[in-house]
Amino acid sequence: MSISFEGKVAIVTGAGNGLGRSHALALAARGAKVVVNDLGGARDGSGASSEASQEVVRLIEAHGGEAISHGANVANFDEVQDMVNQTMEKWGRVDILINNAGILRDKSFSKMTLDDFKLVMDVHVMGSVNCTKAVWEIMRAQNYGRIVMTTSSSGMYGNFGQSNYGAAKMAVLGFMNTLVLEGAKNNIRVNALAPTAGTRMTEDLMPPEIVQAFAPEAVTAGMLTLCDEEAPNRFILCAGAGGYSSAGMFETEGCFIPEHKQSPETVLEHWSELTDQTGQAALISGDKQGEKFVLKAMAFMKSQQK
């Protein structure tokens, strides 16, 4: 079945280069009206220019599509709100938000300044929060919304020199998990893309021939499935160089230790049981963990009454 975005309006942040550019062009090619957002700064967040985003708009229009550019700094809510206001004035709705904008300030944690840590958090985390907040009530009112967060293996698994970036990329998954619960009744689906692509963000980290293999377009193919009408919900799609996989968090069934026996020594005695992956499952919300433990306690109490 062919995926089409005819009649849909999409905002793509960080869309002047790399993955964002690829995302914007692909959405437009399938019929979406696209807001091409890009501050136009260097990959460390310095500077600003509208040239890259305007070039993407020209490419979309040259192929018969509709697009506008906006240079909002996603870390500044007022600028983001202005972008969304202009979108509503022009097209009257927002169906898709791709939270893609990001910067890097890589250093080992011992050498990293708190300013560099905070800046990366502001752009990746608060940038996603600001953009989502600006479109959330619009999506609720129209009972339709598709939001894609951009996470990373650096957040899920760690990467040397990227404590700030990794923390930010894990944070957007926590943000996603709660939005999924709160947006479900209004048909708002929220997913995450974990890309590996050769862009400005990674070009110094990989040889040119490898960068070429990790073309952004391969990642974008996966992204399109996450913002389609039939998109999944709370899905982490990993993509790069033609490879696709899913990632998730699972919790073991665990064990129960009676109150009168609880001590660190007893916990260690039960270590193999609490880490046993047999029967592990993904929990749909945080309270399900508490529910599981309460049921274990109740089962123990019931067994003691026999």
Secondary structure, DSSP 4 states (H G I P E B T S, - for coil): -----TT-EEEETTTTSHHHHHHHHHHHHTT-EEEEE-----TTS----SHHHHHHHHHHHHTT--EEEE---TT-HHHHHHHHHHHHHHHS---EEEE-------B-TTT--HHHHHHHHIIIIIHHHHHHHHHHHHHHHHT-EEEEEE--HHHHH--TTBHHHHHHHHHHHHHHHHHHHHHGGGTEEEEEEEE---STTTTTTS-HHHHHHS-HHHHHHHHHHHSSTT--SS-EEEEETTEEEEE---B-------GGG-SHHHHHHTHHHHT--TT-B--SSTHHHHHHHHHHHHHHHHHHT-
